[in-house]
Structures are given as structure tokens and as C-alpha cells.
Amino acid sequence: MDQLQSKLKQHGDTNVKLLQDLMQVQVTTMQGFTTGMVSMMQAWMEFNQRLCAGLLPMYGQFLRHDYSKEHIPPPRGAAFTDKYGNRAHDINPEKV
């Protein structure tokens, strides 16, 4: 035990310097981590503001849109033209 204490006294300044450097590395690492987390949170908040301001209302309008007015059902039964306008399904009304 005495040998250990004498060695610590001999290298005491070196150990203190080593611990100070280690502490400085840890402090710098934590500062960088917190800075990165703050910038990520700010970017997330800006993304949420843009999402709520523009994209969600547009998506709501998209879901409320009535497509039945725009949808033209294909003709059923005997039709003069098919859905592409071709006269492949013509019928002769006199034969029917």
C-alpha cells in the first residue's frame, strides 16, 4: 500500500492531468451530443409545422373528394360504342 501511495505521489500531477483531460473529452462529447439533439428536435418541429400546415389539409380534401361525379361507368349490354369510342359493338336496332 505504501508503494502505491508513493507512486501516486510521484506521478500525482500526471494522474490529475490525465483525469482532467478525460473529463474534458466527456464534457465535449456531451456538448456535441446535446447540440445535435437540439438541432434534430428543431428540424422535427419544423417538419411537423409544415406537415400540419399544408399536407394534412390537402390529404383531407383528397379523402372528401367525390369521385362518383367524374367516374363514367362503361356501358352495359348492347352499346353503340365501347368505352374507348370504337364502334365494335354496334347493333342493328331493326334486327333486335
Buried (B, 14 or more C-beta within 10 A) or exposed (E): EEEEEEEEEEEEEEEEEEEEEEEEEEEEEEEEEEEEEEEEEEEEEEEEEEEEEEEEEEEEEEEEEEEEEEEEEEEEEEBEEEEEEEEEEEEEEEEE
